[in-house]
Amino acid sequence: MNLKSIAEKFLTDNNFSTNMDTDAILDSFFEEMNSGLTGAESSLQMIPSYLDIEKKVPVDKPVIVLDAGGTNFRVCLVSFNADGVPTISKFKKRQMPGIDKEITKDEFFKTVAEVLLPYLPQADNIGFCFSYATEITPNGDGKLLNWSKEVKIPELVGEYVGSGIIKALGKVGENHNIVLLNDTIATLLSGKTIGFSSHYSSYIGFILGTGTNTAYVEANANIKKISGLTDGTQAVNVESGCFSKAPKSNFDDALAAKTESPEAYKFEKMISGAYMGSIGLEILQQAAKEGLMSEEAAKEILNWKFLSTKDLDDFVGNPSEDGIFNKPIFSEDDKQLIYHWGAAITKRSAILTAINISAAAIKCGAGTNPLTPLCINIDGSTFYKTNHLASIAEEYLRRILDFRGVYYRITKIDDSPIIGAAIAGLTHF
């Protein structure tokens, strides 16, 4: 048996496969999406944004944009010309409040108000890309459900962020409107800038970076968990990183058990940049225990506490380049096995990515005419920087969507969170 066959047999014995039944997983996606839309039990939250993407974006009208996600907090002015080209001006960046130390909700609102004050005379509306778990309301406000990314403002959980900011601004902010949206909805909306000159039937936003998520456009009539919606459509935040029906391996189960919330974000833990290296470490350490690697390599790997996605991907991309796997303790056989396992992790992530995007593309019902394709705007460093991931994902997208007669175009728009938040701020009110 050659080394590739040995590597594949080991993965198969542990329920890790890149030979997946894409139709079955798609069906599971549809079931969970429909359940989430009706309010039934589902691993997909299907959060309405109350943003109608059909509205035209005003030309040459400035809007204030806030962007809070991860460790950065950004503010700027944005406007669009008649071709949809954005102009970003007066850009400022600072650290996200509550990163260094715990602060109160009043301290947070005061800080945001101080950041906004110089911009208020220049625009009436504020688009806030707020990339934390938030329940959006019809008026564009959002109630914070929980923090992530090490932000320490516990008092703000359960509070309405938009109205809190306007209140902190006092009388000077009485004439301003604010709308909240998350980064995936913003990624979807930013596709509209290309739509100024191109004709798209609908839009999808997909992110694969440290985490993953998807947004698409759904008919209001299908969002049965909310009563009183008018005819039309709106962007829906799938929260697809929580999808629980993808076929998991023994390594996925072992990794999940070591995380703070083993039952949460199961899909994200299978495909995103924060976890692919950790899955690799689970594979390598189990292989070492089973005697598939040389004695020296096994001893080294069993002592590792962490393997970064970048280190594993760098080796798969160029096995001859200096890196952690090119130490003398790793034999040529070791390195071949590691290559095959690392490549399999990437391929599985790419296939599941294609299934995820395809589920949203098929569900929205658009892209049936080649003259008005579906716009799929993709953001995230894991998608674009992981060796071969984008090309494999695109190959499987063609297999799935071409077969179903869905016409689409993949786009990459820089500063998608800022541009999408600007569009929301200009069109929601």
N, C-alpha and C positions, 0 to 999 in steps of 0.2 A: 504494500500500500504506500503510495507516495505521500509527501508531507501535506499537500493540499487536501487529499482525501482524509488523512488523519485529523486535520484541523476541522473539516466539515463534519466528520463523524462525531467528534467531541461536542460540537455545537448542537448537532441533532439530538444526541443523547441527553442534552440538557434543555431540550425544547426551544432552542434558538434557531430560527429559520429565516432565510431570505426568500424562500419559496412559499409565499403566502397566498391564500385565497382572497384576492383583492375584492371580488364581488361580495363575498361573505362579510368582510370588514366594512365595505361600503354600506351594505344593508344594515349592519349594526349601527353605523353612524346615523343613517336616516332614522332608524327607530329611536335612538337617543335624542336626536334633534327634534323630532316630532313630539316626543314625550316632554322635552323641555319647553317647547312652545305652548303646550296645553297645560303645563303646571303639574304634570304627573311626575312620578319619581324618575330621575334621570341623572346621569353623570355629567350632562351638559346643561349649563345654567341658561343659555339662550337669553341673554340680557338685552332688552330693547334699549335703543339709544334715543328714540324719539327724534331722530334726524332724518328728514326727507331728502334723499340725494337728488331728487328731480329739480329742486330749486336752482335757479341760475345764480352764479357767483357774480356779485356786483363788480364792475370794473373801476379801477383807480380809487377805490374806497379803502382807507386804512382800517385795520383792526389790531387790537392789542392781543398778543399771544403769550400765554404762560405755558411752560412745559416742565412738569415735575415727574421724574422717573429715575430710579436708581439714586445715585449720589448727587446729581446735578439738578439745579433749579434755574431755568432760563426764561428770559423775557425779551420781547422784541416787538416791532411793528411790522406788519405784512400788508401788502396790497398786490393786486393782480392786474396785468394789462389785458388788452382785448384778445391776446393769443393764449392767455392762461399762464403766462410767465410770472412767477412771484418775485417781488422785491422785498427782501428782508433787511430791515434797517434798525439802527439803535439797539443792536443785539448786546445783551449783557448776560453773564453766567456767574452763578455763585453756588455755594454748596447748599444742598437740600437742608432746610431747617430740621433739626431733630436727629441728625446723623451723629454728631459728636457727643451729644448728651441729651437726656430726656428734657423736653420742654412742655409747657402747658399749651392748651388750645389757643388761649388768648395771645400767648407769645408767637404762635404760628401765624395767626391772623394779622397781628401787628406787623410782623416781618413782611408778609405778602403785601399788605397795604403800603408799607414804605417803599417796596420795590415798584409798585404800580403807580404811585402818585405822580411821578414826572411824566408818565405816558397818558394820563387821563385827559388832558386838554386836546390830545391829538386824535382820539377815536372814541366812539360811544360804546362799542361792543368789545367783549373780552372772550376769547376762546381759550379754554384751559384744558390741555392734554394732561390728565391726571391718571397716571398709570398704576393705580392701586385698586383693589377690589371695592367697587362703588355701585350702589343701587341708584341708577339714574331716574329722575322724575320727569314728567311731561314738560315742565317749565325749563328744563335744562340744568337743574341743580343736581346734586348727587350726595347721597348719604354714605359716608365711609363705613365699610363693613369690617375691614381689618387692614393693618399695615403689613408690608413685606419689605424686603431689601434693607433691613436693619434700621428703619425709621422708628424713632422713639418719641411718639406723641400720643400716648394711650388715651388721654382725655378727648381726643378728636374722634375716636371710634364711636359711631352712632350719630354723629353730628352732620349737618348739612354744610358742605364746604363752600359752595357758591354764595349762599346768603350770609354765611359767616364773614366772608371776605368783603362783601358789599357793606355789611354793618360796621366792619372795622374801618372802612374808608370814610364813614360818617357822611355828612351832608355833601361832601365833595363828590361822592360816588353815587348819589341818588339817581342820576340820569344815565347810569351805565347798566348794561345787561351782561350777564356772564353765563356761559354754557360749558358744562363739563363733558368730556369724552375720554375714553382710554386710547392707548397708543395704536391698538389694532383697528379700531374704528377710524382713527386719524389716518392710518395707512390706507384704508379703503378710500376715504374721502379725497386724499391727495391724488388719487388716480384721475379725479375730475379735471385736474389741470391739463392733462393730455387730452381729455375729452373736449376741451374747447375747440380743438382743431380736428379731432378724430371723432368718429361716431361709434360709441359703445352702447351695448344694450344693458349692461349692468356692471357692477364693480365688486371685487373681492379684495380684502386686505389680509395678508398672511405674514406672520413674523416667525422666524426661526433664528433665535439668538441664544442668549442664556436660558430663556424659556421659549414657549411657543404659544400661539393663539391664532384664531381665524375670525374674520367678520365677513358677512355677506349681506345682501339686500333681500328682505323677506316681505311678502304681501301681508298687510295688516290683518287681513281676514284669517290668516293662518296662526296669528299670535293670540290664541284663544284664552290664555291665562290672564289677559287684560281685557276688561270690558270697556266699551265706549270708544274704541278706536275708529277713526274715520276711514273711508276707502283710501287706498294708496299703498305705499310701501315705506319701509324704514330700514336703516342699517341695524343689524343684530350682532351683538358680541357673543360668539359661540362659547367662549372659554374652553376651547378644544383641548387645551393641555390637561383637562380633567377627564377626558374620554377614558372609559374603563374597560372597553370591550376588545381592545387589540390583544392578539395572542402573546402572552408574556412568557419569558423563559425563566429557568431557575435562577439565572443571574439577576434578572429584573426583580424577582421576589427578594433575593438576598440584599440587593441594594436598597430597595424600598424599606425593608425592615430596619435599616440603619439611619433612615431619615427621621426628622422630627414628626412628620405626619405620614406614616406609611400608606394610608389609604387615599391620600390627596395627590392630585396632579400625576396620575399614573402614566398617562400618555406622554406628558412632558418629560418624565424621568426615563422614557424609552428613546426619545429622539433629539433632545435639545443639548445645547453646548455645555450646560452646567453639569450634565450627567454622563455623556458618552465616554469620557475618560474613566469615570467610576465604574461603568459597566465593563470596560476593558480590564480594569484591575480585578474585578470579580472573576472574569474569565481566566486571566493569567494566574491568579492565586489558586483557583480550582484545578487548572491544568498542572500547576506545580505540585499540588497535593496528590494528583493522580499519576505523577511520574512521567508526564509528557515532555518535560523540559529537562535540560541538563542539571546536574546536582548543584553547581555553582549558581546558575541562573535562578533555580527554584529557591535556594536559600535567600538570595537577594530579594526576589519578588515577594516572598512571604513576609518580609520585614517592612515592605512599603505600606504606608498609611494612606497614600494619595497618588493618583495618576491623573495628570491634567489632560483634558481633551486635546489641547494643542500639542503636547509632547507625543501623544499617540498618533495624531493626524500628521505631524511633521515626519514621523518615521514612515507612515504609509505613503506619504507623498514623495519622499525621497529617502529610501532605506540606506543609502550610502553616505548620507550627510551626518555630521557629528550630532550626537544626541544621546539621550539616556539609554537607548537600546544598542548603541555602538560601543559599549564597554567590552573589554576582553572577556568578561565572564559569560557573555552571550555567544553561544556557538552559531554557526551558520544555520543549523537546523532550528535552533531557538528563534532566530530572526525571521526565518521563513514562516514559522508557525504564527509568530506575533503579527507579521504582515497580513496573513490570511484572516486572522481574527479581527484585526483592526479594520481591514477592508470590509468585512462582513457587518461590523457595527455601522459603518458609514452607509453601506448599501441598504441595510434595514431601515435606518433613519430616513433615507431618501425615498424608499418605497412608501413608508407610512406617511411621509410628507405629501407625496403625490396623492395618496388615498384621501388624506385630510382635505387638501385643496379641492380635489374632485368632488368630494361630498358636498362642499359648499357650492361648487359650480353647477352641479346637477340639480341640487335642491332649489337654487334660485330660478331655474327654468329659463335662463337667458342664453344668448350665444347660439341660437338656432339658425341664424342667417350669417353667412360669411362676410357680408357687407357691414354688419354691426356686431362684431365679436364681443366677447366678455373681456373686461380688463382685469387682470390678476396682478395686483401690485404687491411685490414681495420685498420685505425688509428683514434685516438681521444678518449679523456677521457669520453665524454658523452656516447659513444657507450659502452664502457667497464665498466664504473663505475656506470651508472644509473641502479637501481634495476630492473631486469627482462627485460630491453630493448633488450639486445643482444639475449637472448633466444627467445623472441617473434619475433624479426626480423628474426632470423634463421628459426623459424617455418614457417613464411610466405614465406621466400625464398624457402624453400622446396616445399611448396604448389604451388608456381608460376613456379619455374624452373624445378622441377621434372616432372610436368605435361607436360612441353614443351620439355622434353628430353635433358635438359642442365645439364651436369656434371660439378661440380665445387668443389673447396676446398677453405675454408676461412683461411687466414693466418694473423698472427700479427707479424710484424717485428719491433723490437726496433730501434730507431733512423732512421726511414724510410726517413725523409727529407735529412739527411746527406748521407745515403747510396744511395738513388736515384740520388742525385746530383753528387755523385762520378761516378755512372754508366754513367750518361749523359756526364760528363767531359771526360770519357775514351772512349766513343763510338761515339760521335758526329763528331769528326774531322778525 
